Amino acid sequence: MVDLDGVIWLTGEPIPGVGEAVRALRAAGNRVLFATNNSAPTRATLHERMKNCGITTTDEDLLSSADVAAGMLPVGSRALVLADHGVDEALQRRGVTVVGSGPVDAVVVGWTRSFTFDAVAAAANRVREGARLIGTNEDPTLPTPQGLLPGAGALLAAVATAAGVAPEVAGKPHLPTAEAIRARARDLVVMVGDRPSTDGVLGQQLGLPHALVLSGVTSADAIPEQPKPDVVAGDLAELVRSVLGTA
């Protein structure tokens, strides 16, 4: 199970060697699944980005926090969305009606640049009226080639604070994602990611070792003791070379 942002790419730009690394894993007989907390990209965008990294994927290979958040809502629900198109798509596939106003069953918050005072006020008002507050994830930052940007967790915190409630969270390391992963595969070997607080804790939930790569949000001088990664590598290519004995 491999994370995307900070492991495969940085805002869609391939991290060197990822295509060759995934092909080597598959050639050695390993199935590679990808789980991302980034709810913004649509399915088509994810597949195109993977192709640009030299990696072929099907829908069964990819799990995003948008998919998990959508699965937390009953079919036929109404939702106000403060997130990008990946969430809209996932909700529509689930059979949830996305609305811009009026009563709703849930407010769904994910990563987006379309984050305004009025949007926060509207979302918080719906929650105070009784709607569930569902966050796609709590990542405080998003890694990019230019450095860290505010993540969905920062946006979710604003809505939760304004509404005065604790949100339900879909993405890693929370139980909804762990359950979604278990439903897809029961023979997982390792969780590869760049953020111990999400990927590492999820690995613990799934009973998997955590392989930390330093190509995303975690630097070599900031590796935590808890949760302590089982393996540390500079990037996915270095990790795979080490595991397959080709280093």
LUMGUTI-934244 format. One record per residue (C-alpha): residue in three letters; x negated, y negated, z. Coordinates in steps of 0.5 Angstrom, whole numbers, plus 500, padded with zeros to 3 digits. Layout:
BEGIN
ALAXYZ
...
***
This chain:
BEGIN
MET500500500
VAL497494498
ASP498486499
LEU498481493
ASP497474495
GLY490474497
VAL488481495
ILE490482488
TRP491474486
LEU491467489
THR497464486
GLY497468480
GLU490468479
PRO486475479
ILE481476484
PRO475479480
GLY475487479
VAL482488482
GLY484491475
GLU479496475
ALA480498482
VAL487500482
ARG485504475
ALA480507479
LEU485509485
ARG490512480
ALA485516476
ALA483519483
GLY490521484
ASN492516488
ARG499512488
VAL498505489
LEU504501492
PHE505493492
ALA508490498
THR508482498
ASN511477503
ASN512472498
SER519471496
ALA518466490
PRO516470484
THR522474480
ARG521481478
ALA519479471
THR514474474
LEU511479478
HIS510484473
GLU507479468
ARG502477473
MET500484475
LYS499485467
ASN495479467
CYS490482473
GLY490488468
ILE495492472
THR501496470
THR507496474
THR514499475
ASP520496479
GLU518502484
ASP511500485
LEU513493487
LEU517491494
SER518483496
SER520480502
ALA526478497
ASP528485496
VAL528486503
ALA532480505
ALA537481500
GLY538488503
MET539486510
LEU546482507
PRO552486506
VAL555487498
GLY560481497
SER556476502
ARG556469501
ALA549466502
LEU546459502
VAL539459499
LEU533455501
ALA528459497
ASP525460490
HIS528464484
GLY525471487
VAL530470492
ASP536468488
GLU535474483
ALA534479489
LEU541477492
GLN544477485
ARG542484484
ARG544486491
GLY551483490
VAL551477494
THR554470492
VAL549464492
VAL553458493
GLY551451494
SER556449499
GLY562451503
PRO562457508
VAL557462508
ASP555468511
ALA548467511
VAL542462510
VAL536465507
VAL529461507
GLY523463503
TRP517460500
THR519454496
ARG516447494
SER524444493
PHE524443501
THR527437503
PHE530433509
ASP537434506
ALA536441505
VAL534443512
ALA540439514
ALA545443510
ALA541450512
ALA541448519
ASN549446519
ARG551452516
VAL547456521
ARG550452527
GLU557454524
GLY555461525
ALA551463519
ARG546468520
LEU539465519
ILE534470515
GLY527468513
THR524472508
ASN517472512
GLU513468517
ASP507467514
PRO504460516
THR500459510
LEU499461503
PRO492462500
THR491459493
PRO484458490
GLN484451492
GLY485453500
LEU491454504
LEU498451503
PRO504451508
GLY507458508
ALA515460508
GLY514461516
ALA512454516
LEU519452512
LEU523457516
ALA521454523
ALA523447521
VAL530450520
ALA530455526
THR528449530
ALA533444527
ALA539450528
GLY536452535
VAL536459533
ALA531465533
PRO531467525
GLU532475523
VAL525476519
ALA525481513
GLY518481511
LYS511484514
PRO510486519
HIS518486521
LEU522493522
PRO526491515
THR520492511
ALA517498515
GLU524501513
ALA524499506
ILE517502505
ARG519509509
ALA524509504
ARG520509498
ALA514513500
ARG512518506
ASP505520504
LEU502513505
VAL494513507
VAL492506508
MET495499508
VAL491494505
GLY491486506
ASP488480508
ARG492478514
PRO492482520
SER498479524
THR502482518
ASP499487514
GLY495490520
VAL501490525
LEU505493519
GLY500499519
GLN501500526
GLN508500525
LEU507505519
GLY502509523
LEU497507518
PRO490505518
HIS489497516
ALA483496511
LEU482488511
VAL479484505
LEU476478506
SER479475499
GLY485471502
VAL486468509
THR482471513
SER474470514
ALA469474516
ASP468470522
ALA475470524
ILE477477524
PRO481479530
GLU480484536
GLN487485536
PRO490488531
LYS483490530
PRO482492522
ASP479499521
VAL475497515
VAL473491513
ALA471489505
GLY470483501
ASP475484496
LEU479490494
ALA474492489
GLU468493494
LEU473497498
VAL475502493
ARG468503491
SER466504498
VAL472509499
LEU471513492
GLY463513493
THR461509487
ALA458503491
***
